[in-house]
Amino acid sequence: MKPDDPLLRILACPLDKGPLHLLTAAATAGDGAGDGGLEEALYNPRLRRRYPVLDGIPQLLPSSGEQVSDEEHERLLARVSEGHMSDRHTSADHAGHPGTPGATP
C-alpha cells in the first residue's frame, strides 16, 4: 500500500471502527525489536493493535491484529507522527497550485 492510497481513508479498525495509520516497511523495520518481521502494517494507536498488510492486502480480522508492547507503541507513535509531518509538508507544497486541495482559484 502507498500512503496516498484512497483506500486508507475508508479502512477502519475492526474493533473500535476508528481510523488506522499505515506503517511502511521503513516504519516497521526499525531495530527489529518486536516487529514480527512485518513489512507493512496498519496501526490503531487507541487500542495499540497492529494489523499486517500481506502482499498489499490489509488483514483486518480482529484475530489478525497483534497487541504491541508499551515500548513498541511509543516507537510506532513516533513513526506515525513523522508520517503526518511529511504529509503536512507535502500538502503545503501543493497549496496555491490549481486543482489541488487547499488551492485558491
Phi and psi in degrees as a GROMACS rama.xvg file:
@    title "Ramachandran Plot"
@    xaxis  label "Phi"
@    yaxis  label "Psi"
@TYPE xy
-111.698  149.622  LYS-2
-57.5911  -25.5659  PRO-3
-96.9743  11.6869  ASP-4
-63.6423  123.761  ASP-5
-60.6484  -23.5905  PRO-6
-60.662  -31.7248  LEU-7
-61.3162  -26.0106  LEU-8
-72.0724  -23.3263  ARG-9
-108.782  -12.117  ILE-10
-70.4948  142.198  LEU-11
-139.772  156.495  ALA-12
-63.8631  134.212  CYS-13
-69.7471  -15.3586  PRO-14
-93.7121  -51.0888  LEU-15
-108.369  0.15587  ASP-16
63.281  16.248  LYS-17
-91.021  172.901  GLY-18
-68.0547  156.368  PRO-19
-118.51  154.315  LEU-20
-111.708  133.378  HIS-21
-77.1041  128.82  LEU-22
-108.702  113.528  LEU-23
-77.6601  175.172  THR-24
-54.718  -38.9409  ALA-25
-64.7628  -35.7041  ALA-26
-74.6976  -29.97  ALA-27
-94.9411  -17.0884  THR-28
-69.6629  -52.0263  ALA-29
41.1032  -132.422  GLY-30
-97.6277  4.23648  ASP-31
86.6368  -7.92824  GLY-32
-77.6522  115.99  ALA-33
72.0682  13.4243  GLY-34
-89.7882  -8.33162  ASP-35
63.3349  14.527  GLY-36
77.0259  13.6768  GLY-37
-70.6084  141.1  LEU-38
-90.5069  -41.2399  GLU-39
-138.197  153.263  GLU-40
-156.379  161.825  ALA-41
-110.903  134.839  LEU-42
-121.276  135.644  TYR-43
-110.794  101.067  ASN-44
-70.1247  -21.8475  PRO-45
-66.4749  -40.9445  ARG-46
-102.749  -3.08515  LEU-47
56.8301  47.123  ARG-48
-120.884  139.286  ARG-49
-117.785  132.143  ARG-50
-113.493  130.428  TYR-51
-72.569  153.294  PRO-52
-117.736  110.303  VAL-53
-108.547  122.246  LEU-54
53.0687  37.7188  ASP-55
81.3769  3.19559  GLY-56
-110.564  116.79  ILE-57
-66.0383  133.724  PRO-58
-99.3488  91.8724  GLN-59
-108.204  29.888  LEU-60
-79.1184  144.195  LEU-61
-53.1975  -36.233  PRO-62
-72.4728  -15.9106  SER-63
-81.0432  -20.3025  SER-64
-71.8782  149.214  GLY-65
-123.458  128.161  GLU-66
-71.9884  135.896  GLN-67
-106.088  155.282  VAL-68
-71.6313  168.015  SER-69
-59.7123  -42.324  ASP-70
-64.3112  -44.0649  GLU-71
-65.4334  -39.7347  GLU-72
-58.4244  -47.0826  HIS-73
-61.7952  -42.0905  GLU-74
-64.1158  -43.3342  ARG-75
-68.8919  -37.2252  LEU-76
-60.8728  -39.4609  LEU-77
-62.7001  -41.0797  ALA-78
-65.9014  -41.6741  ARG-79
-61.5117  -43.3569  VAL-80
-62.0471  -42.1552  SER-81
-60.4446  -41.6536  GLU-82
-64.0071  -39.7409  GLY-83
-68.2901  -35.5091  HIS-84
-64.6166  -41.176  MET-85
-70.5769  -30.9156  SER-86
-63.8906  -42.5894  ASP-87
-64.5983  -40.1053  ARG-88
-62.6707  -43.0434  HIS-89
-64.646  -42.2154  THR-90
-63.093  -39.911  SER-91
-65.6306  -34.497  ALA-92
-63.2702  -30.5783  ASP-93
-91.2159  -10.1512  HIS-94
-60.3797  134.046  ALA-95
89.4457  -7.99439  GLY-96
-89.0609  126.345  HIS-97
-57.0544  140.21  PRO-98
85.8267  2.17824  GLY-99
-113.149  149.855  THR-100
-56.4911  139.183  PRO-101
86.532  -4.82545  GLY-102
-79.6838  145.789  ALA-103
-99.4695  135.418  THR-104
